[in-house]
């Protein structure tokens, strides 16, 4: 496990955590150092204010002027200044004559000596502060004049040594360090929590792995022959590949569920396995699965494959198969009739044999001759003949009306004609079987402007709501079943801007009308 992680390199989350940790430590360290410098500066400023206040307080006291003008200033001032020094924390309070002679000092041996330091500003009547190395070492001191009216009769200096200031500053360092440590701990904890969240979202992958995954992911999405739509929690799809946009005729940009065909909108977040769905131009096989992380549902993945051409070929094959089955059935029936005729001839009943042999043949041949002369599209003629026999085998009488006629027009795809007529007749046969006297009547006719396919049956019929449902995926006239017949019919009609109506007159009548002008214009090559 260790070697694998080493080979993979640090994850994005780990690299971000380490980088963020380094930045946080650097910022906190710099901030702490700046805070210490600022605290030291504030401490010096506070000391300056304090020594000024003490020096001015002593200098302005009436007893100080009186003592300076007495015969023994030290005897009167030393006890007072020492008491003040101890109570205020000063390291020294020196009262001196204008010529620098000390009258008071913390070290009594220095009394009578000369004060070291600057006094010029004080002699001019001003109060000032300075940092100066005196008899007790470096100190922050204030010097202020003692005035008797406008006359300077003495000077007062109060100060605190740097050593004491440093001791006070060091004593406050644990509190400052604690604050810095607490800030650093909070920053590290926040970075760790962010690292955990990011690590969960990136699945612990390293940057190279994420980049490689994205490249592969993008290549796969553009190369696969299936449409792919990924939905998250929001109203817009999180991913739509090129094939999905082509199959669903989606524009570039964001995709919402409202932009999908109606049947796909109804899927919601259900799990789906290879369901047939129709758009206005295509037949799609759709599968949908949830996206899970543990027990948490993150969204859904919808996959779709184009079965349009396959469905058309299967429809045509079904029609041809039906026709072949009809021929097989007729051949079998003809064999039975031939044996009957031969037996009747052997029994000497020649006239009855001839009558029996020609009766059914005349009816069948009459239908074949009529369709061959009026329906010049062989596939449609074969379909009609096959459906007559297929319906008869199921106990349904299927009649092709006398006004059925169709020219051999190349403007209309014969596979679409087979899809239209075949599915309408199949649904009519299934619906008619629900009645006591099942029958179906078919009309295929062509005028200068329209192609009309009308199928009537003895079934229960469809109202407007049922027809609208029939034109979507999965509806079937078979009780308890789900099919694609009428939806495929609706797809062809929509492609050619036609209409599909249903009414209840002498039976249940479904009429498909397609304007031929649009079909011919679409098939005419443009110069």
N, C-alpha and C positions, 0 to 999 in steps of 0.2 A: 504493500500500500504506500509506503514511503517513497519507494523508487518511482511509482506511478505518478504521485503528486509532484516529485521533483522534475520528472520528464515533462509533465504537463505545464509546469510553471505555476506561479501564484495566480489565483483567481482574480477577476476584476475587483470583487469585493475586498479581498485581502490587500491587493495593491492600493486600492483607494483608502483602506483603513490605515495602512502603514504611512502613506503619504499624508493623510489627514492628521494622524497622530504626531508625525514630525512637525507639521505646521503648527498644530495646537501647542506642543511643548515649546517650540520656538517663540510663539506669540505670548504664551503665558510667562516664559522666562524673561522675555524683553519687557513685557508689561510689569512683571514683578520688579525687575531692575529699575524701570522708570518710576515705579511707585516708591521704591526705597530712596532713590535720588530725590524725588519730590518730598518724601517724608523728612529727609535730612534737611532740605532747604526750608521746609515749613518749620522744622525744629529750630533752625538758626534764626529765622524771622521771629519766632515766638520768644526766643531768648533775648533778641535785640529789644523787642517791645518791653519785655519784663525788666531788663536792666535799666532802660530809660525811665520806666515808671518808678523804680526804686530810687535811682539817683535823683530824679526830680523831687520825689517825696521828701527825701532827706534834705535836699538843698533848699526847699521852700519852707521847711519847718522853722518857726520863729526862734526856737531854741538854738538852731544851728548858727544863725547870725549872732545871737547873743554870745555863744560859746567862742566864736571866732574873734570877737572883740574883747574877750576876757583875757586875764593874765595867763591862764593855763587852759587852752582849748582842749588839750588831750584828756585832761581829767574829766571834763564835762562830756566830750563827744565819744570817747572810746567805748564806755559801757553801752551807750545808746546804739551806736553803729553795730556793735557785736550782737546785741539783742536782735536788731533788725536783720542782720545777716543770717543768723541762725534760723529765724522764723520764716525768712523768704527763700532760703536755699542758695543765697549768693556765696561765691567763694571769697569775695573781698568787697569791702566798702571803705574807700579811702577818702577822707576829708583833708584837703590840703590848702596851703596858702597860695596866692597867685604866683609865687616864685617856686612852686613845686614841692615845698617842704611839707612832709606828711604829718598830720596830727593824729590820724588813726590808721590802723592796718591789722589784718588778721594775725600777721607775725609781728609781735610787739618789738622785736629787735630792729625792724625796719622803720619804726616811728622816728621821725626826725630826719630821715634820709630823703633823697630826692625821688619824686615820682617819675617813673619812666613811661613814655608814651607821648602822644600829641595832645596839646591843650590850647593851641592857638585859636581854634574856633570857639572854644568855651570862654577864653579871655575876651573874645569879641561879643560875648553874650548869647551864643548859640549852643544848643544841645546836639551832640553827635554821637555816633557809635563807630567802633572800629574793631578789627581783629588784630591783636598785638601780643608779641611775646614779652611778657613782663617778668616780675620777680617770681611769680608762681607758674610761669610757663605761658604758652599761647592761650589767649582768652578772648572772649567777646565782651567788650566793655562799653559803657556809656560814660561820657564826661559832660557835666552841666555846671553852669556858674551859680554861685551863691551871691545874690544881689541884695545890696542895702540901698534901696532906692534905685538909682541908675549906676551905682558903683559896684564893681565886682570885688567882693571882699574875700572870696575863697572859691574853691572848686570841689565838686563831689564826683567821684568815679566809683561805679558799681560794676562788677563783672562776674562771669562764670567761665571757668577754664574749659578748654577744649576736651581735656581728659574726662571731665564730669559730663560734658555734653555727649561725648562718645559712649560713656557708660549708660546714660539714659537711652540713647538710641539703640544700643545693643540689647538693652532690657526689653525694648519694644519689638525686636526682630521676631521672636516666636509667634506673636500675634499676626504680624504681617506674613510670616512664612506659612502660618496655618491657613490664612485666607488664600494665599497663592496655591497651596496644596489642595484646598477644597475646590478652587476653580479648576485646577488641572484634573482632579478626579472627576468632576462633573463633565468636563470636556471629553475625557477618555471614555466615560460611560456612554455619553451621547454618541461618540464615534463608534463604539462597539455595537450599540443597538442599530445604528445605521448600517454598519457592516453586516449584521445578521439579516436585516431586511433585504439589502442589496444582494447578499449571497443567495437568499431564497429566491429572489426574482431572476437572477442570472444562472440559477442552478449550479453555482460553484464553478462556472466555466472560466477559463483564462481568456484574455483578449484575443489571442490567436485562434482559439477554439470558437469564440463567438464570431469572429470575422469569417473563418472557414465555414461555420454553420450557415451564416447569412449568405455567403456566396453559393454554397450548395443548395440552400433553400430557394434562393432566387432562380438558380438555373433549373431546378426541378419544376418549380411552379410554371416557368415559361415553356418547358419542354414536354410535360406530360400531356397526353391526349384527352384527359378528363377535365371537366370543369370543376373548380374548387372554390367554395365560398365559406369563410370562417366568420362566425358570429360571436361577439362577446356579450357583455352586459348592456351595452349601449344600443341605440336604435340603428346605427350604421354598421355595415360589415367591416370587420377588421382586415380582411384580406379577400380579394377577388382576383383570380388569375385570368390570363388572356383568353383561355378556352371558355371559361364561364361567361365572360363578357360577350364572346361570339355566339355561344349557344342561346343566351338569354337576351341578345340584342341590347346590352347595357351600354350606356355612354361612359366615357372616361370620367374619373372623379369618384366622389363618395356614392355608395350604394346603400339604400334602405330597403326594408322588406316591402314597402309599398310599391317599389319599382319592379318586383318580381311578378311572374304570372300568378293568377289567382290560386291555382292548386298548390303552388309552392308556398304562397303566403299562409295557406291553411296548415302547413306542416308544423309551424310553431317550433317547439323544442323537442318534439316527439322523436323517438328512435325509429328509423325507417330502413327497410331492407329491400332494395331493388324494386321500387315501385315505378310504374309507368306514369309519366306526367306529360302533358301536352302544352306547348306554347302555341302561338299563332302560326308558327312555321315548322315546328320540330316535334319529334317524339323523343322524350328523354327518359332514361332509366336513372332513378334517383335513390341515393342512400344517404342516411343522416345518422350521426352518432354524437353523443355528448363529449365534451372535453372536460376531463376530470383531473383534479390534483388532490389525491387522497379521496376524501368524501365530499370535497367542495366542487361544485359545478361551475366551470369557468365560461362555458358557452357551448356552441355546437359547430360541427363540421359537416357541410353538405357537399356531396360528390355527385356529379351527373355525367352520363355518357350519352352520346348522340346515337339513337337507333332509328332515325328517320328513314334512311334508305333501306335499312334492313326490314323495317316494318312494312314499307311499300312492297318490297320484294316478297315478303311473307304473305301479304294480302293477295298479290297476284298469284303466287304459288298455291295459296289456298283455293283460289278460284279455279285454277287449272286442275288442282287435285279433285275438287268437287266435280268438275266436268269429266275427268277420267273415271271417277267413281260412278258417275251417271252412265258413262259408256259401258263400264263393266257390268253395271246392273242391267242395262238394256241388252247387252250381249247374253247375259245369263237368261233373261226373260225370253229373248229371241230363240235361244236354244230350246227352251221348254216348248215354245210355240211350234218350232220346227218339228220336234218329236211328235207333237200332237197332230200336226198336219200330215206327217208321214204315216202315222198310225191310221188316221182317217182315210187316207188314200188306199192303204192296204186293206181297209175294211170296205172299200168300194164306195165310200161317201165322198166322191170327188167334188161335187158342187158345194157341199158343206165345208169341205177342206179349203176350197178357194175363198169362200166367203169369210171363214175364220181368219185366214192368212192375210187378207187384204183389208179387213176392217180396222184393226189397230194400226197397221202400217200406213194407211191413208191419213189417219189423224196425226200421227207422228210426223210423217213426211210433209204434211200440209204446214205444220208449224215450222219445220226446218226450212222449207222452201220460202215461206213468208219472211222469216227472220233473215235468211241469206240475201233476199232481194231488197229488204228495207233497211237492214242494219249492215252497213258496209264496213264497219269496224269489226274485224274477226274476233278480237278478244272479247268485245262486248256481246257479240252474238253467241260465242261459246259460253260465256258466263250465264246468259239468259237461259240457254238450253240446259246447262248443268243445273241451274237453280230449280227449273221446272221438275227435273227428275229427283233432285235432292229433297224438294218439298214433298213430292209424292211419296217418297220413302218414309217421310215423317208424318204422313197422314194429312198433309196440307195441300189444297188445290191452288196451284200458282198459275195465274193467267197473265199472258203478255197481250196487252190490248192491241186492237187492230190499227190504231193510229201511231204505233211505235215506229219510228224511222230515224236513222242516223247516218249521215254521210261519213266517208272516210277522211276526216279532217286531221291534218297533221298539226293544226294549231293547238289542239288539246292533247296533253299527255295521256296515252291510253291507260297507263298505270293508275292515273288519277281517276279516269272514268271507271275502271274496275273497282277502285277504292270506294267511290261514291255509290255506284249501283250495288256492288256486292254487299257492303255493310248495311245499306238501307234494306235490302232484301233479307239479309240474315236476321236483322232485328225484327222485321215484319213477320218472318216465319216463326221466330221464337215467341213473339207476342200473340200471333194467331192461334198457336197451340193451346193457349189458355181458354179459348172459346169452345163451344159445343160443336159448331160447324166451321172449322178453320178454313180460311181462304186468304189468298193474297193476290192483289192485282197490280201489275207493273206497267208503267208507261215511260218510254224514253223517246223524247222527240226534240227536234232541232228546228228553230226558226231562223230568220235572218239576224235576229238580235240576241236570242237566248238559247241556252241548252237547259231543258227541263227534265228532271227525273222525278217521277211521282210514284209513290208506293202506298197503296191502301191495303188494310188488313182488317180482320175481324176481331182484333185484340181490343183491350180496354182503352187504348189511346193515351195521349199525353196532353196535359194542359200547358199553359205558358211557363209555369214554374218548373214542371217536369222537363220541358224541352230545354230550358236554360241549364238545368242540372245535367241533362244528357250531353250538352255541348262541352262539358268539362271532363277532366280525367276520371276514369273509373266507373262511369255509369253504364248499366246494361239493362236491357228489357227483360233479361232472364231473372226470375225471382231468386233473390239471395246471392246473386253473382255480381261481379264487377268487371267491366270490359272497357274497350277503347273504341268500339265501332262508330258510334255517333260522334265521339270526339274527333276521330280521324276524318269523318265526313265534314264536320264543322271546320276543321283545319284547312281542308281543300277549298271549301267555300270561302273562307276568310281570305285565303291567298288570292283568289280570283274575284274578290269583292262581290260575292253572290249573296243569296239569302236562303234561309232554311225556315220553313213554317210548318206548323202542325195544326190540324183542325179535325173536328169530329162531325162528319156528314153521313154519308151512307156507310161509312166505316171510319177507322182511324186513318187519316190521310196525311202523309209527310211529303212535302214538296221542296226539292232543291232546285234553285234557279241560279244559273251562272250567265252573266252577260258575255256573249261571244265577241263583241267588239273589242273589249279590253284584252281578251285572250289573243285575238288575231293581231292587235297592235303590239302586244308584248312579244309575239313570235316573229314579227316582221323585222328583217335586218334593216338598220338605218345606215344610209350612205354618209 
